[in-house]
Amino acid sequence: MIDYAIIGAGIGGCSAAALLKAAGEEVVLIEKEPYVGGCASTFTHKKHRYNTGATTICGYRDGGAVKSLFDRAGVIPELIPVDPAMVVIHKNKTIRRFRDVELFLEEIDRAYSHPKHRMFWELVRSVSETFYETKGYYYSNRSLWDKILSLKSHAPLLRKFWPYLHANAQSFIENIYGELSAEYLDFLNAQVLIVTQTTLKECNFLTAALALGYTFDANHYAMGGMGRVCESLISNLPDVRLGHEVHSIHKIKDGFHINTSRGSLQARSLIMGTSHFESSRWFDEEAIKGYYRRYQKLNNHQSAFVLYMTVASKTPFSHHYQLISDNIIPNTLSKALFVSFSDPADTHIASEGHYSVTASIHTDARWWKDISPGEYRRKKHELHTLLEQWICDTLSLPRDSIVESFAATPKTFGRYLNRTQLGGIAMSRTNILPFLPSNDTPIERFYQVGDTSYAAQGWPGVAMGAMNLMRLLNE
């Protein structure tokens, strides 16, 4: 019987596997696809390569959770710094999100002139830096007593950030600026939505500050694609079972029995690197199904529509753009499109003289479900065409430079990733820590990692969750 089995080789599964292996534990990593990464994978389509969803790594720096994770795994990923972290194009304005606050203030003042910009953005940077410098807190859900003890460890955070934790983000910002212009509010909301899966009206100021401040942190481009970063994390792991689709999992006396498309195995402990909202399908034990039901109310069904393109061009492009429209795009939840270009020197993901492009926008998974095949194809084609034209018009990209172009809907992600809700739990004011899932559970030897468990979304949040899991396992 294996000590630890991990289901799902996304960022969470790969991180947990790497940390367990570094700690000397016996672990097997199981993934249904022939490659690792999940939402951060890199795949091949018609001989061209693309990043599935995630396209940037934030927080890879000394003292940060992401670098600490790789250091403990004994791995150095092949990354190049990205500055500005992204270029925002809003109507006729271009705002480069530089890491240096002074450079960014020049950009923001030129686009949306206001005397309070320095006060606000220096506060955002200060809150972000102070938050990530705070250490020692953890979170457990094993029992009520364990939860209370772990919540006490957050006391330093509460003392430092209490004024921001209970303040509505939009109201707090309006108190600084006065009334916000519609354009500037769109600019802020577009960036908050990327990180938090919610808006200024729905989150507290601490959450908004962390979202707006991520461009002041270290941002990197992954050479060879995001999937290669996940591959590097588990490069020391001897037992990675790709192409093993899980059919069922049963709780047994001494652990778990896992049936896959290519055989079965038993493990003393089980770590799910899958979404809380779509994992109960593999279990028949009422205790585990009940555990997952407890968190279904956190499922906002938010997902993504993603456009993939291969472009032949020698024009220099930034790594990341955010395009902001005046109105919400039809069949989406957003006015903003996030567009990522591969690095010109990265010939692993795109041949010389070509770019691999991943462009994503928020949508509701329910809008793509239970409709006729004809209606599905029509909606997909219309949104695909609209987004492609928007990119071409905004970035002066000739249509005839597009070598390949196709799109993915929430149904596509359900088929390949076993999940339609993407981005994790929305970080709204009502979704607060005592009511969120941790990396441990009340079920013995049953654990969870990934963007729907503690601490949050993205590489920093998932890395913090994997480190939190290791602390809980070592108690």
Secondary structure, 3 states (H helix, E strand, C coil): CEEEEEECCEHHHHHHHHHHHHCCCCEEEEECCCCCEHHHCEEEECCEEEECCCCCEECCCCCCHHHHHHHHHCCCCCEEECCCCCEEEECCEEEECCCCHHHHHHHHHHHCCCCCHHHHHHHHHHHHHHHHHCCCCCCCCCCHHHHHHHHHCCHHHHHHHHHHHCCEHHHHHHHHHCCCCHHHHHHHHHHHHHHHCCCHHHCEHHHHHHHHCHHHCCEEEECCCHHHHHHHHCCCCCCEEECCCEEEEEEECCEEEEEECCEEEEEEEEEECCCHHHCHHHECCHHHHHHHHCCHHHCCCEEEEEEEEEEECCCCCCCEEEEECCCCCCCCCCCEEEEEECCCCCCCCCCCCEEEEEEEEEEEHHHHCCCCHHHHHHHHHHHHHHHHHHHHHHHCCCHHHEEEEEEECHHHHHHHHCCCCCCCCCCCCCCCHHHCCCCECCCCCEEECCCCCCCCCHHHHHHHHHHHHHHHHHC
